[in-house]
Amino acid sequence: ERINQTVEIVKHTVDIEEKGVKLKLTIVDTPGFGDAVNNTECWKPITDYIDQQFEQYFRDESGLNRKNIQDNRVHCCLYFISPFGHG
């Protein structure tokens, strides 16, 4: 069965606790992004999303009320290259 290709950015949030340390982990999923359509500049929505998260955090940090700032910035990016293909 063929897995459907992602054509938009999908965000999942998970709360993790280990040894008393709480972490809110957000996964931004884009598997196969641009594979199912014309992939000219398919990276643009992803870089736009990353830039938007940094800009939002900067605006929140620059404001007067900084107590409940949500940090939705992208801190790590994993890029998996398929072992199959044409090069």
N, C-alpha and C positions, 0 to 999 in steps of 0.2 A: 504494500500500500504506500502510495506516495504521500509525503508530508507536505502540507500546504506551505507555500512561501509567504513570509511576512512582507507586507508592502507598506506597513506603517510602524511607527515606534510604539512598543507596548511596554508599560511600566508596571512592575510588581514590587510590593513592599512587604518585608517580612521582619518580625521582631525576634531577635535571637538573644538568649541568655545563657551564659556559660560561666560557672564559678562566680556567680554574683555580678558579672559584668553584663550590662544590657547594651544591645546594639540594634539599631534600626537600619536594616540593609535594604537598599533599593536596587533592583535589577532592571536595567533598561534593555529589552530584548529586541534584536533586529536580525534574526537569522535569515540568511538568504536575501537580505535587503537588496533589491535591484535585480535579482536573478530572473524574476518572472516577467519583467517589463523592460523597456528600453532603459538601460542602466547608465545613460549619459548623465553625469553629475549626480549619481545616486547617493553619494556621500554628503551632499549639501544639506539635506534635512537633518542628518545626524550631527554635523558640526553646528548647525543652527540651534538644535536642541541643547547641545553642550554650552554654547555661548549664552543662550537664554537663561540657563540655570545659574551661571556665574553672574550674569547681570542682575538677576532677581536677588541673589544672596548679597551682592554689593549694595543694592538699593535698601534691602532690609537692614544691613549692618550700618548703613549711613543714616538711618532714621533715628527718631527719638526713642522709640520703644524697641529695645534689643533683647528683651527677656526671652521671648518665645520664637526665636528665629529658627526656621527649618532649613537645614543644610541639604539641599538637593543637588549640590554640585557633583559632577562626575569626577571621581577620585581614581578610578582604574578603568582601563579599557582593554578587553581581551578580544583579539581578532584571530579566529581560527581559519586556517587555510585548508581547503579540501585536499585530501591526498590524491584525488582523481581529477582529471581535467586535461587541459591542452597546454601544459607548460609548467 
